[in-house]
Amino acid sequence: MLRPAPYETVLKPYGTALLDLALRRDDIVCLGADLTRQTETDMFRDRLPERFFNAGMAEANLVGMAAGLARAGLKPFVNTFGVFATRRPFDQVAMSVAYPNLPVRLVGFMPGLSSPGGPSHQATDDVALMRSLPNMTVIDVADASEVSAVVSEIVDLEGPVYLRLKRGEIPVMFDETYRLDLTRALVIEPEGEVVIVASGMMLAPAIKAREVAAEHGIAAGLVYVPVVKPLDAATILESVAGSKGVVTAENHSIIGGLGSAVAEVLAEAGSGVRLRRVGVQDRYATAGSRPYLFREFGLSSRRLLEVIWELTGTSDPVPELAEVTVETPGVHEPV
């Protein structure tokens, strides 16, 4: 199911998939906010200009437009950076989209610390904001094949959807046998002394951490969660039963995102399993490259191994890992 790292990448799978879908269905419309090239929607604009709407840097109005188009029977895809799809127009998303349960698809690019632009552009709270809204589905995929598939999977999903996407080059992590399932978490490794539960861009570091732990005699389970809301609680509870602890891994604040969602499931079930959350701590980040930010703020295989060593009480030193300091075009390496 999994390909070996480092992973080859595919360029603009979302933009290609959205255009392909729109060419088959005339109810698809595309909206943006002066980030057309950056959200891979330039190909849609050039091929289907009559169904492309640029609201400019007015995201509240952008969401209102999308709500109106949805009420007219269309399926709007709203495309901008994650902070501008969630934090800036939150009231409009809540009252104009989520409250009336409209089929608006909010696509937030550059999630978490994948943006080099500092706190104004780093969507480290977007999952928390969207999880808090009734009717909202929240998706955080990791792989290029998933990005291609998820567009068709969400188009007819009831109610609004928030989709987090890394833009540009997307890693191909799964082989051709994998099929995205929006109803289930994916159990990659079913058993372990500890279990890692990962979403989005943290899947690659989680896979690496599990492999390194196995090389040192520590079995770690791995559950991949492409849909943060509604969370597949049953699979998570089944996977962590009997383990010494759970480690969540997310490219997001540890408050309100995947870590909080898993904590709620464990607490409500009375599981008693220890939990550690790997993600952005309760702080703002800084500007910098993805490898630098992921390393400096603990979104790394090394940090996951440190937590695994703690939960298992392993006395041996945590293994040293080769650091990724720059990104190579066409290749994605877990930090």
C-alpha positions in Angstrom: 0.0 0.0 0.0 2.8 2.5 0.9 5.6 3.5 -1.4 9.1 4.0 0.0 10.4 7.4 0.9 11.6 9.8 -0.5 8.4 10.2 -2.4 8.0 11.3 -6.0 5.7 14.3 -6.4 2.8 15.3 -8.7 2.3 18.9 -9.7 -1.1 20.5 -9.3 -3.3 17.4 -8.9 -6.1 19.5 -7.4 -6.3 22.0 -10.2 -6.3 19.2 -12.7 -9.0 17.2 -10.9 -11.3 20.2 -10.4 -11.1 21.1 -14.1 -11.7 17.5 -15.2 -14.8 17.4 -12.9 -16.1 20.7 -14.2 -15.8 19.6 -17.8 -18.1 16.7 -16.9 -20.6 18.7 -14.8 -21.9 22.1 -15.6 -23.0 22.8 -12.0 -19.4 23.2 -10.8 -18.3 26.8 -10.3 -14.9 28.1 -9.1 -14.3 31.1 -6.9 -11.1 32.7 -5.8 -9.6 35.8 -4.1 -6.7 37.0 -6.2 -4.7 33.8 -5.6 -5.6 32.1 -8.9 -2.2 30.7 -9.8 -1.4 29.9 -6.2 -4.5 27.8 -5.8 -4.1 25.9 -9.1 -7.3 27.4 -10.5 -5.6 29.2 -13.4 -6.4 26.3 -15.7 -10.0 26.4 -14.7 -10.1 30.2 -15.4 -8.5 29.7 -18.8 -10.7 26.8 -19.9 -14.1 27.8 -18.3 -14.0 31.6 -17.7 -17.8 31.9 -17.6 -17.8 29.7 -14.4 -14.8 31.4 -12.7 -15.3 34.2 -10.3 -12.6 36.3 -8.7 -13.9 38.3 -5.7 -10.5 40.0 -5.1 -9.1 40.3 -1.6 -12.6 40.4 0.0 -13.0 36.9 1.5 -16.2 37.7 3.5 -17.8 38.7 0.2 -16.3 35.7 -1.5 -18.0 33.3 0.9 -21.3 35.2 0.6 -21.1 34.9 -3.2 -20.5 31.1 -2.8 -23.5 30.8 -0.5 -25.7 32.5 -3.1 -24.5 30.3 -5.9 -25.1 27.2 -3.8 -28.7 28.4 -3.1 -29.1 28.7 -6.9 -28.3 25.0 -7.2 -24.7 25.2 -8.1 -21.7 23.5 -6.4 -19.2 26.2 -5.6 -15.5 25.5 -4.9 -13.9 28.4 -3.0 -10.2 28.5 -3.3 -7.7 30.6 -1.2 -5.1 30.1 1.5 -6.3 28.4 4.6 -6.2 31.5 6.8 -8.3 33.4 4.3 -10.8 30.6 3.9 -11.5 30.2 7.6 -10.1 32.8 10.0 -10.9 36.0 8.0 -14.5 35.2 6.9 -15.4 33.0 9.9 -18.8 34.7 10.5 -19.8 34.4 6.9 -18.8 30.7 6.8 -20.8 30.1 10.0 -23.9 32.0 9.2 -24.1 32.0 5.4 -22.7 28.4 4.7 -22.7 26.1 7.8 -26.0 27.3 9.4 -28.1 26.7 6.2 -26.0 23.6 5.5 -25.1 24.6 2.0 -22.9 22.5 -0.4 -20.0 25.0 -0.5 -16.5 23.5 -0.7 -13.9 25.7 1.0 -10.5 24.7 -0.2 -7.7 26.0 2.1 -4.2 25.9 0.7 -0.9 26.2 2.5 -2.1 24.5 5.8 -0.3 24.9 9.0 3.5 25.5 8.8 3.6 24.7 5.1 3.4 28.4 4.4 6.7 30.3 4.7 4.8 33.6 5.2 4.7 33.8 9.0 1.7 33.9 11.3 -0.5 36.0 9.0 -0.4 33.2 6.4 0.0 30.1 8.6 -3.3 28.3 9.1 -2.5 26.6 12.4 -6.1 27.1 13.8 -8.2 26.4 10.7 -9.2 22.8 11.7 -10.2 24.0 15.1 -12.4 26.8 13.6 -14.0 24.5 11.1 -14.5 21.6 13.6 -16.5 23.9 15.8 -19.1 24.5 13.1 -22.1 22.2 13.0 -22.7 20.5 9.6 -19.0 21.1 8.5 -16.9 18.2 7.2 -13.2 18.7 7.7 -10.7 16.8 5.5 -6.9 16.8 5.6 -5.4 14.5 3.0 -1.7 13.6 2.5 -1.2 12.0 -0.9 -1.5 13.1 -4.6 -3.9 10.3 -5.5 -6.1 11.4 -2.6 -6.1 14.9 -3.8 -7.2 13.8 -7.3 -9.9 11.6 -5.8 -11.2 13.8 -3.1 -12.6 16.4 -5.5 -15.1 13.9 -6.9 -15.7 12.4 -3.5 -16.8 15.7 -1.9 -18.8 17.3 -4.7 -22.1 15.6 -3.8 -21.4 15.3 -0.1 -24.2 16.8 2.0 -23.5 20.1 3.5 -20.3 22.2 3.5 -16.8 20.9 3.4 -13.4 22.3 4.4 -10.5 20.7 2.5 -6.9 21.4 3.5 -4.4 21.1 0.7 -0.7 21.6 0.3 -0.2 23.4 -3.0 2.1 22.7 -5.8 4.1 19.5 -5.6 2.2 16.7 -3.7 3.9 13.4 -2.7 2.7 10.1 -4.1 2.8 8.0 -0.9 0.3 5.3 -1.7 0.5 2.7 -4.4 -2.2 2.0 -7.0 -4.1 -0.3 -4.7 -5.1 2.4 -2.3 -8.6 4.0 -2.4 -9.6 7.0 -0.4 -12.6 6.4 1.9 -14.1 9.4 3.6 -16.0 7.2 6.1 -13.1 5.4 7.6 -9.7 6.0 9.1 -7.0 3.9 7.5 -5.2 1.4 9.7 -1.7 1.2 8.2 -0.1 -0.8 11.1 -2.7 -2.4 13.4 -0.7 -3.2 16.5 1.9 -1.6 18.6 3.1 -0.7 22.1 2.1 2.8 21.1 -0.2 4.0 18.2 0.5 7.1 16.1 -2.7 8.8 14.7 -1.7 11.1 11.9 -3.4 13.4 9.4 -2.3 15.4 6.4 1.3 16.4 6.0 2.3 14.6 9.2 1.7 11.2 7.7 5.1 11.1 6.1 7.0 11.8 9.4 4.7 9.3 11.1 5.6 6.6 8.7 9.3 7.3 9.1 9.1 7.4 12.9 7.3 4.0 12.9 9.9 2.4 10.7 12.8 3.7 12.7 11.1 2.6 16.0 10.7 -0.9 14.5 14.4 -1.0 13.6 15.1 -0.5 17.3 12.7 -3.1 18.5 9.7 -0.9 19.3 6.4 -1.8 17.6 4.3 1.3 16.8 0.8 1.1 15.3 -0.2 3.7 12.7 -3.6 5.1 11.9 -4.1 7.6 9.1 -7.0 10.0 9.5 -7.9 11.9 6.3 -11.2 13.1 7.7 -10.9 14.9 11.0 -14.6 15.6 11.3 -16.6 13.4 11.5 -13.9 11.4 13.1 -13.9 7.6 12.8 -13.9 7.0 16.6 -14.6 3.3 16.3 -11.4 2.6 14.3 -9.3 4.7 16.6 -10.6 3.1 19.8 -10.1 -0.4 18.3 -6.6 0.4 17.2 -5.4 1.8 20.5 -6.9 -0.9 22.8 -4.1 -2.5 24.8 -1.4 0.0 23.8 0.8 2.0 26.2 -0.1 5.3 24.7 -1.4 7.3 21.7 0.5 10.0 19.8 -1.4 12.3 17.5 0.5 14.0 14.7 -0.8 17.1 12.9 0.3 20.1 11.0 -1.8 22.3 13.2 -2.1 23.6 16.7 -2.4 20.9 19.3 -5.5 22.8 20.5 -8.7 22.1 18.7 -7.4 19.9 15.9 -6.8 16.2 15.5 -5.2 15.9 19.0 -8.2 17.4 20.6 -10.6 15.3 18.6 -8.8 12.1 19.6 -8.6 13.2 23.2 -12.3 13.7 23.2 -12.9 10.2 21.8 -10.5 8.5 24.4 -12.0 10.4 27.3 -15.6 9.8 26.4 -14.9 6.1 26.0 -13.0 6.0 29.3 -10.1 4.2 27.6 -7.5 5.4 30.1 -4.8 5.3 27.4 -2.1 8.0 27.7 -2.1 10.6 25.0 0.6 12.9 23.6 0.0 15.5 21.0 2.6 16.4 18.4 1.9 19.6 16.5 2.3 23.3 16.9 2.4 24.1 20.6 0.2 27.0 21.9 2.2 29.7 20.1 2.6 31.6 16.9 5.3 30.4 14.5 7.7 32.4 12.3 8.6 32.8 8.6 10.8 30.1 7.1 11.0 27.1 4.8 8.9 24.0 5.4 11.8 21.8 6.6 13.0 24.6 8.9 9.6 25.2 10.4 8.6 21.5 10.8 12.0 20.9 12.5 12.0 23.9 14.8 8.4 23.5 15.9 8.5 19.8 16.4 6.5 18.5 13.5 9.1 15.9 12.7 10.0 12.2 12.8 12.5 13.0 15.5 9.9 14.6 17.8 7.6 11.6 17.3 10.4 9.2 18.2 11.1 11.2 21.4 7.5 10.8 22.4 7.4 7.1 21.5 10.5 6.6 23.6 8.9 8.4 26.5 5.6 6.5 26.4 7.4 3.1 26.1 9.9 3.9 28.9 12.8 3.0 26.6 16.1 3.8 28.2 18.2 3.7 25.0 18.9 7.1 23.4 16.5 8.3 20.7 18.0 7.5 17.3 19.6 10.4 15.4 18.1 11.0 12.0 19.5 12.7 8.9 18.1 16.2 8.7 16.2 17.6 5.7 17.2 21.3 5.4 16.1 22.1 1.8 13.3 20.8 -0.5 14.4 19.1 -3.7 12.1 19.7 -6.7 10.1 16.6 -7.6 10.9 14.9 -4.3 9.2 15.0 -0.9 11.1 13.9 2.1 9.7 13.6 5.7 11.4 16.0 8.1 
